[in-house]
């Protein structure tokens, strides 16, 4: 039991550390993408300077760019002397920013400035009725004319509140965070957004001395263990560089809150002693019920042996007559029930029973005593007793009846299993809480994925579409008059825009299973097979649906979990199993679902069926099944290959769990 508790605690600690690391990397990745995207937008806008565009057109394009994202507070372009020529909402136009860091550093090349208070924009924003952000981050770069000479600086201010919104979205709902925090910090460890974990300054510095992407566990002054992970912000495919980093932390006690300390000290089964006692009692009962012809000395010796066996037994032995009064109460019974053995002789059995059972036990005794058999064991059953202190006892009982000198005597052998029952209940409760935690994490994953997909579609996708339209418009108006090299760069830029659009569409497919919500599991799996087939030319992929499952729609959580298990199993088979054929079978009814992914690859050894260290594929599939109350199995096929199966059965008290619709 102790070993099981330790293994479970270690596994949950490992998973908690992984989730802290995952949240840290997700926030850092989102910030990296945002900064890379803002930089690309401004670089594209800066190319307009080469075409001698009018100030009004400059302002119009910057206004459109600002409207495309809530992260922009102000965008402006200056002349070579630092005077703002055009800006969003006309703010600061005609004002010199030659002494500002955004201009001074922007003249030297692409520059990123960390969070700072909004100094120059406070009054202009207030005068126009706009809200003033608490802090700004800057991106600036030089702009060149058609001859390649520097003609000014393109500058932008980003709202720190936008980065805070991203942080809150990654953390998720407050009731699901379990004290998980994310902090945006600079190279020196100063916190820009979020909260710093409660660790010492030396440990905080040591975390930043390690390579980027590191994770560790630290203790605070109160010996509270914190799980920490650090991830640098590195905009990919961009020349922009920043010293920002993300630090995630969570107290280990909060991460392991679902785990309760199991009850220890389960009683060791005295199996051999019980068998010996039962045999001795049975033999003695049979012996005493027969007419005896042995000598009085032999009977005395037999009685002494029997008394010694009963008194030394580790289980309680209690005998009562048909009147319900106690005639035998051994020392083990005194220890278990807390009553002195001598004081219990002749007492009614009621004192050992909970009040709720006292009115019924005499009827039970009479019915058992009326049995036609001379000796009739009742077998082992679970009963409830009452300790002298008033607390309840859980007991395993074996009851028999014998006849002594014409009088029936009922004897019970009782074993105290109170601690074991408490341990079983604690284990069941822990499993229930772990299942609930897994279900909540699955729900949080779905919400986060849906928000991320919506952000990609509504923001990045819309921005790329606007860039495509703007680029096509500029290309039609200006391309013929531009130098040959600029035309080549314009063609290359158009190809990059198309590639970005395709990557966004693919990311949406990966994040949000196509057709799953609208058309159901079966159509989504068929579409997944078709998509995978284009990249797995040497592997034959097939999705089959039984006649009983055709057109059936299961609950949304069940369909989502089954699809993600099938996707993971299909990807593993295509990438790692060296298979030539993979088949997905779907069978079931509105109240039942069985999904099987079978391949003819190199197979899965039994020691890897529970998952490999560092590889969470099978573990993740099993957790998704657990979250919906299903069973997932991974095993090798007798004919070679691997079979991944998921079986879900609706609970009897959950009507309407699935529906059946005709397939379109």
FIDRENLO-712086 format. One line per field, with one value per residue (C-alpha): x, y, z; chain; residue number from 1; residue in three letters. Coordinates in steps of 0.2 Angstrom, whole numbers, plus 5000, padded with zeros to 4 digits. Layout:
c1	c(X,...);
c2	c(Y,...);
c3	c(Z,...);
mol	c(A,...);
seq	c(NUM,...);
type	c(ALA,...);
***
This chain:
c1	c(5000,5014,5023,5007,5005,5023,5022,5006,5013,5029,5019,5007,5023,5030,5014,5012,5030,5026,5010,5020,5033,5019,5010,5027,5032,5014,5014,5032,5027,5012,5022,5036,5023,5015,5031,5037,5020,5020,5038,5033,5018,5029,5043,5029,5023,5040,5042,5029,5042,5052,5037,5035,5017,5008,5005,4987,4990,5003,4991,4977,4988,4994,4976,4971,4986,4981,4963,4968,4975,4971,4990,4994,4992,5001,5010,5020,5033,5045,5056,5075,5075,5063,5047,5032,5025,5010,5003,4987,4973,4984,4992,5009,5009,5021,5029,5048,5053,5071,5076,5065,5073,5061,5068,5086,5087,5076,5088,5101,5091,5077,5074,5063,5060,5054,5039,5039,5026,5017,5025,5022,5005,4997,4990,4986,4976,4966,4962,4955,4945,4955,4961,4979,4988,4998,5014,5020,5033,5041,5046,5055,5065,5073,5063,5072,5068,5068,5087,5091,5094,5087,5072,5066,5060,5044,5039,5025,5019,5011,4999,5005,4987,4987,5001,4992,4977,4987,4994,4977,4971,4985,4982,4964,4949,4954,4946,4957,4974,4978,4990,4999,5007,5016,5028,5035,5053,5068,5086,5089,5075,5064,5045,5036,5019,5012,5018,5035,5036,5040,5058,5074,5084,5099,5088,5079,5096,5102,5086,5092,5110,5104,5101,5085,5070,5076,5065,5068,5060,5064,5060,5055,5059,5044,5050,5036,5042,5039,5039,5048,5050,5059,5057,5065,5055,5063,5053,5055,5059,5062,5077,5069,5078,5071,5078,5060,5058,5043,5044,5030,5028,5016,5017,5019,5006,4993,4998,4995,4979,4969,4980,4975,4986,4981,4977,4991,4993,4981,4980,4990,4978,4980,4975,4984,4978,4960,4960,4968,4955,4940,4946,4949,4932,4923,4932,4929,4910,4908,4917,4907,4890,4893,4891,4908,4916,4933,4939,4936,4955,4955,4940,4949,4964,4954,4945,4962,4968,4953,4953,4971,4968,4953,4962,4977,4968,4971,4952,4938,4928,4910,4897,4879,4864,4847,4842,4856,4867,4886,4893,4911,4921,4940,4954,4955,4936,4940,4954,4944,4928,4936,4926,4934,4931,4925,4912,4904,4899,4880,4878,4866,4874,4866,4880,4892,4879,4875,4858,4851,4854,4849,4830,4834,4848,4837,4827,4842,4848,4831,4831,4849,4846,4831,4842,4840,4858,4868,4882,4879,4893,4886,4903,4912,4902,4904,4896,4896,4901,4901,4917,4916,4921,4907,4915,4910,4920,4920,4921,4923,4912,4911,4896,4892,4880,4883,4872,4879,4869,4854,4856,4860,4875,4880,4898,4905,4924,4926,4941,4943,4945,4941,4958,4958,4940,4946,4961,4949,4938,4952,4959,4942,4940,4958,4954,4938,4946,4960,4947,4938,4955,4959,4941,4944,4961,4953,4940,4953,4963,4947,4944,4962,4963,4946,4952,4969,4960,4948,4963,4972,4956,4949,4966,4980,4970,4961,4977,4985,4970,4971,4990,4986,4973,4984,4999,4989,4983,5000,5007,4995,4998,5016,5025,5027,5036,5048,5066,5068,5076,5061,5049,5058,5057,5038,5036,5045,5035,5019,5024,5028,5011,5003,5014,5009,4990,4993,5002,4988,4975,4985,4987,4968,4966,4978,4970,4952,4947,4938,4920,4920,4907,4897,4896,4902,4916,4914,4915,4929,4939,4936,4942,4958,4962,4961,4972,4985,4984,4992,5008,5009,5009,5017,5004,4986,4974,4956,4941,4927,4910,4899,4881,4875,4886,4882,4874,4876,4881,4889,4891,4903,4916,4916,4918,4932,4942,4939,4945,4961,4965,4962,4973,4987,4987,4986,5001,5011,5007,5012,5028,5035,5027,5034,5017,5010,4991,4982,4963,4952,4936,4921,4907,4893,4876,4869,4875,4891,4906,4921,4936,4950,4966,4975,4991,5002,5019,5033,5021,5022,5031,5021,5033,5030,5011,5010,5020,5039,5048,5048,5035,5017,5008,5000,4999,4990,4978,4974,4971,4958,4949,4949,4942,4926,4925,4931,4944,4959,4971,4987,4994,5002,4992,4994,4998,5010,5007,4998,4980,4974,4956,4945,4928,4915,4899,4886,4881,4863,4858,4864,4849,4851,4870,4870,4858,4857,4855,4855,4871,4871);
c2	c(5000,5012,5008,5011,5028,5033,5027,5037,5053,5052,5050,5065,5076,5072,5076,5092,5097,5093,5104,5119,5117,5116,5131,5141,5136,5140,5158,5160,5153,5165,5180,5175,5173,5190,5199,5191,5195,5213,5214,5207,5219,5234,5228,5226,5243,5251,5245,5258,5271,5267,5272,5290,5287,5303,5306,5303,5285,5282,5286,5276,5260,5262,5265,5249,5239,5246,5241,5223,5219,5225,5225,5241,5258,5269,5268,5282,5287,5301,5311,5310,5323,5314,5324,5313,5315,5303,5292,5283,5294,5309,5308,5317,5322,5337,5333,5329,5313,5314,5312,5297,5280,5273,5285,5285,5266,5264,5273,5260,5245,5234,5237,5231,5241,5233,5238,5256,5270,5279,5296,5306,5298,5301,5318,5315,5299,5308,5323,5311,5301,5285,5274,5276,5259,5255,5251,5250,5240,5247,5240,5253,5252,5263,5266,5269,5278,5272,5275,5265,5280,5282,5294,5292,5279,5268,5266,5257,5256,5239,5238,5228,5224,5213,5202,5201,5195,5181,5176,5175,5164,5152,5151,5147,5148,5153,5137,5126,5134,5127,5142,5140,5157,5164,5178,5189,5194,5202,5196,5203,5193,5208,5204,5214,5205,5192,5186,5180,5163,5164,5158,5166,5178,5166,5152,5164,5170,5152,5148,5162,5156,5139,5137,5143,5131,5124,5117,5113,5111,5123,5126,5142,5147,5137,5121,5122,5115,5124,5118,5130,5131,5145,5148,5162,5172,5170,5176,5163,5168,5186,5197,5204,5200,5202,5198,5193,5177,5167,5159,5147,5141,5130,5124,5105,5104,5113,5102,5086,5092,5078,5065,5061,5052,5034,5025,5014,5000,4987,4972,4957,4942,4928,4915,4901,4905,4907,4890,4882,4890,4885,4867,4866,4874,4862,4847,4851,4855,4838,4830,4838,4834,4815,4803,4802,4787,4793,4796,4812,4816,4815,4827,4839,4839,4842,4856,4864,4863,4871,4885,4888,4889,4901,4912,4914,4917,4934,4935,4938,4922,4925,4913,4916,4906,4907,4920,4932,4932,4930,4913,4915,4931,4928,4940,4945,4950,4961,4969,4973,4979,4987,4978,4967,4948,4944,4958,4952,4935,4934,4951,4953,4954,4971,4980,4975,4981,4998,5004,5004,4985,4979,4977,4965,4953,4942,4938,4933,4922,4913,4910,4904,4892,4884,4878,4859,4855,4851,4863,4877,4890,4906,4909,4926,4941,4960,4966,4982,4982,4995,4998,5003,5020,5022,5022,5009,4994,4985,4966,4951,4937,4918,4911,4893,4883,4868,4858,4856,4845,4848,4867,4876,4888,4901,4905,4920,4922,4940,4949,4968,4975,4993,5000,4991,4997,5015,5012,5005,5020,5032,5024,5024,5043,5046,5037,5047,5064,5059,5055,5071,5081,5072,5076,5095,5095,5088,5101,5115,5108,5109,5127,5132,5124,5132,5149,5147,5141,5156,5168,5160,5161,5178,5188,5180,5173,5190,5199,5188,5190,5209,5208,5198,5211,5225,5217,5213,5231,5238,5225,5230,5249,5250,5234,5239,5255,5247,5241,5223,5218,5225,5216,5200,5203,5207,5190,5182,5191,5185,5167,5170,5176,5161,5150,5159,5157,5138,5136,5144,5133,5118,5124,5126,5108,5101,5112,5109,5092,5096,5091,5084,5096,5098,5080,5069,5056,5045,5059,5067,5051,5048,5066,5062,5046,5056,5070,5057,5047,5061,5061,5042,5036,5019,5015,5010,5019,5014,5019,5007,5009,4995,4995,4997,5013,5021,5038,5037,5053,5051,5065,5078,5074,5056,5060,5072,5060,5045,5056,5062,5044,5038,5053,5049,5030,5033,5045,5033,5019,5029,5037,5023,5006,5003,4997,4994,4995,5004,5001,5011,5002,5011,5000,5004,5010,5026,5020,5011,5015,5004,5011,5000,5006,4991,4991,4977,4985,4979,4977,4984,4974,4971,4981,4997,4995,5006,5020,5024,5036,5053,5047,5053,5046,5030,5039,5054,5042,5033,5049,5055,5038,5040,5057,5050,5035,5024,5010,5011,4996,4995,4978,4968,4959,4939,4941,4955,4974,4984,4986,5002,5000,5012,5006,5017,5012,5025,5025,5019,5035,5046,5045,5053,5050,5048,5050,5042,5052,5048,5050,5064);
c3	c(5000,5005,4988,4978,4987,4983,4965,4963,4971,4961,4945,4949,4954,4937,4928,4938,4933,4915,4916,4923,4909,4896,4902,4903,4885,4878,4885,4879,4862,4861,4865,4853,4839,4843,4843,4827,4819,4824,4817,4800,4799,4803,4790,4777,4781,4780,4762,4757,4761,4745,4734,4740,4746,4752,4771,4770,4763,4776,4790,4782,4781,4799,4805,4796,4804,4821,4819,4815,4832,4850,4854,4845,4855,4842,4826,4818,4805,4807,4795,4796,4810,4821,4818,4817,4799,4800,4815,4820,4825,4820,4838,4840,4821,4820,4837,4838,4846,4841,4860,4863,4864,4851,4838,4844,4844,4829,4818,4821,4816,4821,4840,4854,4870,4886,4896,4901,4907,4893,4894,4878,4874,4891,4887,4868,4873,4887,4876,4863,4875,4874,4888,4894,4895,4911,4901,4883,4874,4858,4841,4830,4814,4801,4784,4768,4752,4734,4734,4750,4760,4777,4777,4795,4808,4809,4828,4837,4855,4860,4875,4890,4893,4878,4885,4901,4892,4884,4901,4909,4894,4896,4915,4912,4925,4943,4950,4939,4942,4958,4962,4945,4941,4926,4927,4912,4917,4910,4909,4926,4934,4936,4935,4922,4922,4934,4951,4957,4966,4985,4983,4990,4979,4978,4971,4959,4952,4951,4940,4928,4928,4920,4901,4894,4895,4911,4925,4943,4960,4974,4993,5001,5019,5025,5016,5004,4987,4971,4954,4942,4924,4913,4894,4885,4872,4855,4840,4826,4808,4814,4816,4832,4848,4866,4884,4890,4898,4906,4922,4928,4946,4956,4974,4974,4988,4977,4962,4972,4981,4974,4982,5000,5012,5012,5028,5033,5045,5037,5048,5042,5038,5050,5037,5045,5062,5056,5047,5063,5074,5062,5061,5080,5083,5071,5078,5096,5092,5083,5097,5111,5101,5101,5116,5123,5131,5134,5152,5161,5161,5142,5141,5153,5142,5126,5134,5140,5122,5115,5128,5124,5105,5108,5120,5109,5093,5085,5080,5091,5096,5103,5107,5112,5116,5108,5121,5113,5129,5128,5134,5127,5124,5121,5124,5106,5107,5122,5113,5097,5106,5121,5134,5148,5144,5162,5162,5146,5151,5152,5144,5129,5112,5109,5118,5103,5090,5083,5089,5072,5071,5089,5085,5071,5077,5087,5072,5062,5077,5077,5058,5058,5073,5064,5050,5048,5047,5063,5058,5045,5042,5035,5026,5027,5027,5032,5048,5059,5077,5091,5101,5119,5115,5103,5086,5073,5068,5051,5054,5044,5052,5050,5060,5064,5075,5086,5099,5116,5128,5117,5117,5101,5103,5089,5088,5078,5073,5069,5061,5063,5046,5050,5045,5029,5024,5028,5016,5003,5004,5004,4989,4980,4985,4978,4962,4960,4963,4951,4938,4941,4940,4923,4917,4922,4913,4897,4898,4901,4886,4875,4880,4878,4861,4856,4861,4852,4836,4837,4840,4825,4814,4819,4822,4813,4799,4796,4797,4784,4773,4775,4771,4755,4749,4753,4745,4729,4728,4730,4718,4705,4707,4710,4704,4686,4691,4704,4700,4695,4711,4721,4709,4713,4732,4730,4721,4735,4748,4740,4741,4759,4762,4754,4764,4780,4776,4772,4789,4798,4790,4795,4813,4814,4807,4821,4835,4831,4823,4806,4805,4823,4830,4815,4807,4821,4825,4810,4797,4806,4806,4788,4784,4796,4786,4769,4776,4783,4767,4757,4768,4770,4753,4757,4771,4767,4778,4781,4792,4794,4803,4808,4803,4821,4823,4806,4809,4828,4838,4855,4868,4863,4876,4871,4852,4856,4867,4855,4840,4849,4854,4836,4829,4841,4837,4819,4819,4829,4817,4802,4809,4821,4818,4800,4796,4778,4783,4797,4800,4811,4816,4824,4832,4845,4849,4856,4873,4869,4858,4854,4844,4838,4828,4821,4811,4805,4810,4821,4836,4854,4868,4884,4894,4884,4884,4899,4891,4890,4901,4892,4879,4884,4869,4877,4894,4886,4877,4893,4902,4889,4891,4910,4908,4900,4910,4896,4896,4884,4880,4870,4866,4852,4840,4839,4821,4823,4824,4837,4843,4852,4858,4868,4875,4882,4890,4895,4914,4917,4926,4911,4899,4882,4881,4862,4847,4831,4815,4797,4788,4775);
mol	c(A,A,A,A,A,A,A,A,A,A,A,A,A,A,A,A,A,A,A,A,A,A,A,A,A,A,A,A,A,A,A,A,A,A,A,A,A,A,A,A,A,A,A,A,A,A,A,A,A,A,A,A,A,A,A,A,A,A,A,A,A,A,A,A,A,A,A,A,A,A,A,A,A,A,A,A,A,A,A,A,A,A,A,A,A,A,A,A,A,A,A,A,A,A,A,A,A,A,A,A,A,A,A,A,A,A,A,A,A,A,A,A,A,A,A,A,A,A,A,A,A,A,A,A,A,A,A,A,A,A,A,A,A,A,A,A,A,A,A,A,A,A,A,A,A,A,A,A,A,A,A,A,A,A,A,A,A,A,A,A,A,A,A,A,A,A,A,A,A,A,A,A,A,A,A,A,A,A,A,A,A,A,A,A,A,A,A,A,A,A,A,A,A,A,A,A,A,A,A,A,A,A,A,A,A,A,A,A,A,A,A,A,A,A,A,A,A,A,A,A,A,A,A,A,A,A,A,A,A,A,A,A,A,A,A,A,A,A,A,A,A,A,A,A,A,A,A,A,A,A,A,A,A,A,A,A,A,A,A,A,A,A,A,A,A,A,A,A,A,A,A,A,A,A,A,A,A,A,A,A,A,A,A,A,A,A,A,A,A,A,A,A,A,A,A,A,A,A,A,A,A,A,A,A,A,A,A,A,A,A,A,A,A,A,A,A,A,A,A,A,A,A,A,A,A,A,A,A,A,A,A,A,A,A,A,A,A,A,A,A,A,A,A,A,A,A,A,A,A,A,A,A,A,A,A,A,A,A,A,A,A,A,A,A,A,A,A,A,A,A,A,A,A,A,A,A,A,A,A,A,A,A,A,A,A,A,A,A,A,A,A,A,A,A,A,A,A,A,A,A,A,A,A,A,A,A,A,A,A,A,A,A,A,A,A,A,A,A,A,A,A,A,A,A,A,A,A,A,A,A,A,A,A,A,A,A,A,A,A,A,A,A,A,A,A,A,A,A,A,A,A,A,A,A,A,A,A,A,A,A,A,A,A,A,A,A,A,A,A,A,A,A,A,A,A,A,A,A,A,A,A,A,A,A,A,A,A,A,A,A,A,A,A,A,A,A,A,A,A,A,A,A,A,A,A,A,A,A,A,A,A,A,A,A,A,A,A,A,A,A,A,A,A,A,A,A,A,A,A,A,A,A,A,A,A,A,A,A,A,A,A,A,A,A,A,A,A,A,A,A,A,A,A,A,A,A,A,A,A,A,A,A,A,A,A,A,A,A,A,A,A,A,A,A,A,A,A,A,A,A,A,A,A,A,A,A,A,A,A,A,A,A,A,A,A,A,A,A,A,A,A,A,A,A,A,A,A,A,A,A,A,A,A,A,A,A,A,A,A,A,A,A,A,A,A,A,A,A,A,A,A,A,A,A,A,A,A,A,A,A,A,A,A,A,A,A,A,A,A,A,A,A,A,A,A,A,A,A,A,A,A,A,A,A);
seq	c(1,2,3,4,5,6,7,8,9,10,11,12,13,14,15,16,17,18,19,20,21,22,23,24,25,26,27,28,29,30,31,32,33,34,35,36,37,38,39,40,41,42,43,44,45,46,47,48,49,50,51,52,53,54,55,56,57,58,59,60,61,62,63,64,65,66,67,68,69,70,71,72,73,74,75,76,77,78,79,80,81,82,83,84,85,86,87,88,89,90,91,92,93,94,95,96,97,98,99,100,101,102,103,104,105,106,107,108,109,110,111,112,113,114,115,116,117,118,119,120,121,122,123,124,125,126,127,128,129,130,131,132,133,134,135,136,137,138,139,140,141,142,143,144,145,146,147,148,149,150,151,152,153,154,155,156,157,158,159,160,161,162,163,164,165,166,167,168,169,170,171,172,173,174,175,176,177,178,179,180,181,182,183,184,185,186,187,188,189,190,191,192,193,194,195,196,197,198,199,200,201,202,203,204,205,206,207,208,209,210,211,212,213,214,215,216,217,218,219,220,221,222,223,224,225,226,227,228,229,230,231,232,233,234,235,236,237,238,239,240,241,242,243,244,245,246,247,248,249,250,251,252,253,254,255,256,257,258,259,260,261,262,263,264,265,266,267,268,269,270,271,272,273,274,275,276,277,278,279,280,281,282,283,284,285,286,287,288,289,290,291,292,293,294,295,296,297,298,299,300,301,302,303,304,305,306,307,308,309,310,311,312,313,314,315,316,317,318,319,320,321,322,323,324,325,326,327,328,329,330,331,332,333,334,335,336,337,338,339,340,341,342,343,344,345,346,347,348,349,350,351,352,353,354,355,356,357,358,359,360,361,362,363,364,365,366,367,368,369,370,371,372,373,374,375,376,377,378,379,380,381,382,383,384,385,386,387,388,389,390,391,392,393,394,395,396,397,398,399,400,401,402,403,404,405,406,407,408,409,410,411,412,413,414,415,416,417,418,419,420,421,422,423,424,425,426,427,428,429,430,431,432,433,434,435,436,437,438,439,440,441,442,443,444,445,446,447,448,449,450,451,452,453,454,455,456,457,458,459,460,461,462,463,464,465,466,467,468,469,470,471,472,473,474,475,476,477,478,479,480,481,482,483,484,485,486,487,488,489,490,491,492,493,494,495,496,497,498,499,500,501,502,503,504,505,506,507,508,509,510,511,512,513,514,515,516,517,518,519,520,521,522,523,524,525,526,527,528,529,530,531,532,533,534,535,536,537,538,539,540,541,542,543,544,545,546,547,548,549,550,551,552,553,554,555,556,557,558,559,560,561,562,563,564,565,566,567,568,569,570,571,572,573,574,575,576,577,578,579,580,581,582,583,584,585,586,587,588,589,590,591,592,593,594,595,596,597,598,599,600,601,602,603,604,605,606,607,608,609,610,611,612,613,614,615,616,617,618,619,620,621,622,623,624,625,626,627,628,629,630,631,632,633,634,635,636,637,638,639,640,641,642,643,644,645,646,647,648,649,650,651,652,653,654,655,656,657,658,659,660,661,662,663,664);
type	c(UNK,UNK,UNK,UNK,UNK,UNK,UNK,UNK,UNK,UNK,UNK,UNK,UNK,UNK,UNK,UNK,UNK,UNK,UNK,UNK,UNK,UNK,UNK,UNK,UNK,UNK,UNK,UNK,UNK,UNK,UNK,UNK,UNK,UNK,UNK,UNK,UNK,UNK,UNK,UNK,UNK,UNK,UNK,UNK,UNK,UNK,UNK,UNK,UNK,UNK,UNK,UNK,UNK,UNK,UNK,UNK,UNK,UNK,UNK,UNK,UNK,UNK,UNK,UNK,UNK,UNK,UNK,UNK,UNK,UNK,UNK,UNK,UNK,UNK,UNK,UNK,UNK,UNK,UNK,UNK,UNK,UNK,UNK,UNK,UNK,UNK,UNK,UNK,UNK,UNK,UNK,UNK,UNK,UNK,UNK,UNK,UNK,UNK,UNK,UNK,UNK,UNK,UNK,UNK,UNK,UNK,UNK,UNK,UNK,UNK,UNK,UNK,UNK,UNK,UNK,UNK,UNK,UNK,UNK,UNK,UNK,UNK,UNK,UNK,UNK,UNK,UNK,UNK,UNK,UNK,UNK,UNK,UNK,UNK,UNK,UNK,UNK,UNK,UNK,UNK,UNK,UNK,UNK,UNK,UNK,UNK,UNK,UNK,UNK,UNK,UNK,UNK,UNK,UNK,UNK,UNK,UNK,UNK,UNK,UNK,UNK,UNK,UNK,UNK,UNK,UNK,UNK,UNK,UNK,UNK,UNK,UNK,UNK,UNK,UNK,UNK,UNK,UNK,UNK,UNK,UNK,UNK,UNK,UNK,UNK,UNK,UNK,UNK,UNK,UNK,UNK,UNK,UNK,UNK,UNK,UNK,UNK,UNK,UNK,UNK,UNK,UNK,UNK,UNK,UNK,UNK,UNK,UNK,UNK,UNK,UNK,UNK,UNK,UNK,UNK,UNK,UNK,UNK,UNK,UNK,UNK,UNK,UNK,UNK,UNK,UNK,UNK,UNK,UNK,UNK,UNK,UNK,UNK,UNK,UNK,UNK,UNK,UNK,UNK,UNK,UNK,UNK,UNK,UNK,UNK,UNK,UNK,UNK,UNK,UNK,UNK,UNK,UNK,UNK,UNK,UNK,UNK,UNK,UNK,UNK,UNK,UNK,UNK,UNK,UNK,UNK,UNK,UNK,UNK,UNK,UNK,UNK,UNK,UNK,UNK,UNK,UNK,UNK,UNK,UNK,UNK,UNK,UNK,UNK,UNK,UNK,UNK,UNK,UNK,UNK,UNK,UNK,UNK,UNK,UNK,UNK,UNK,UNK,UNK,UNK,UNK,UNK,UNK,UNK,UNK,UNK,UNK,UNK,UNK,UNK,UNK,UNK,UNK,UNK,UNK,UNK,UNK,UNK,UNK,UNK,UNK,UNK,UNK,UNK,UNK,UNK,UNK,UNK,UNK,UNK,UNK,UNK,UNK,UNK,UNK,UNK,UNK,UNK,UNK,UNK,UNK,UNK,UNK,UNK,UNK,UNK,UNK,UNK,UNK,UNK,UNK,UNK,UNK,UNK,UNK,UNK,UNK,UNK,UNK,UNK,UNK,UNK,UNK,UNK,UNK,UNK,UNK,UNK,UNK,UNK,UNK,UNK,UNK,UNK,UNK,UNK,UNK,UNK,UNK,UNK,UNK,UNK,UNK,UNK,UNK,UNK,UNK,UNK,UNK,UNK,UNK,UNK,UNK,UNK,UNK,UNK,UNK,UNK,UNK,UNK,UNK,UNK,UNK,UNK,UNK,UNK,UNK,UNK,UNK,UNK,UNK,UNK,UNK,UNK,UNK,UNK,UNK,UNK,UNK,UNK,UNK,UNK,UNK,UNK,UNK,UNK,UNK,UNK,UNK,UNK,UNK,UNK,UNK,UNK,UNK,UNK,UNK,UNK,UNK,UNK,UNK,UNK,UNK,UNK,UNK,UNK,UNK,UNK,UNK,UNK,UNK,UNK,UNK,UNK,UNK,UNK,UNK,UNK,UNK,UNK,UNK,UNK,UNK,UNK,UNK,UNK,UNK,UNK,UNK,UNK,UNK,UNK,UNK,UNK,UNK,UNK,UNK,UNK,UNK,UNK,UNK,UNK,UNK,UNK,UNK,UNK,UNK,UNK,UNK,UNK,UNK,UNK,UNK,UNK,UNK,UNK,UNK,UNK,UNK,UNK,UNK,UNK,UNK,UNK,UNK,UNK,UNK,UNK,UNK,UNK,UNK,UNK,UNK,UNK,UNK,UNK,UNK,UNK,UNK,UNK,UNK,UNK,UNK,UNK,UNK,UNK,UNK,UNK,UNK,UNK,UNK,UNK,UNK,UNK,UNK,UNK,UNK,UNK,UNK,UNK,UNK,UNK,UNK,UNK,UNK,UNK,UNK,UNK,UNK,UNK,UNK,UNK,UNK,UNK,UNK,UNK,UNK,UNK,UNK,UNK,UNK,UNK,UNK,UNK,UNK,UNK,UNK,UNK,UNK,UNK,UNK,UNK,UNK,UNK,UNK,UNK,UNK,UNK,UNK,UNK,UNK,UNK,UNK,UNK,UNK,UNK,UNK,UNK,UNK,UNK,UNK,UNK,UNK,UNK,UNK,UNK,UNK,UNK,UNK,UNK,UNK,UNK,UNK,UNK,UNK,UNK,UNK,UNK,UNK,UNK,UNK,UNK,UNK,UNK,UNK,UNK,UNK,UNK,UNK,UNK,UNK,UNK,UNK,UNK,UNK,UNK,UNK,UNK,UNK,UNK,UNK,UNK,UNK,UNK,UNK,UNK,UNK,UNK,UNK,UNK,UNK,UNK,UNK,UNK,UNK,UNK,UNK,UNK,UNK,UNK,UNK,UNK,UNK,UNK,UNK,UNK,UNK,UNK,UNK,UNK,UNK,UNK,UNK,UNK);
***
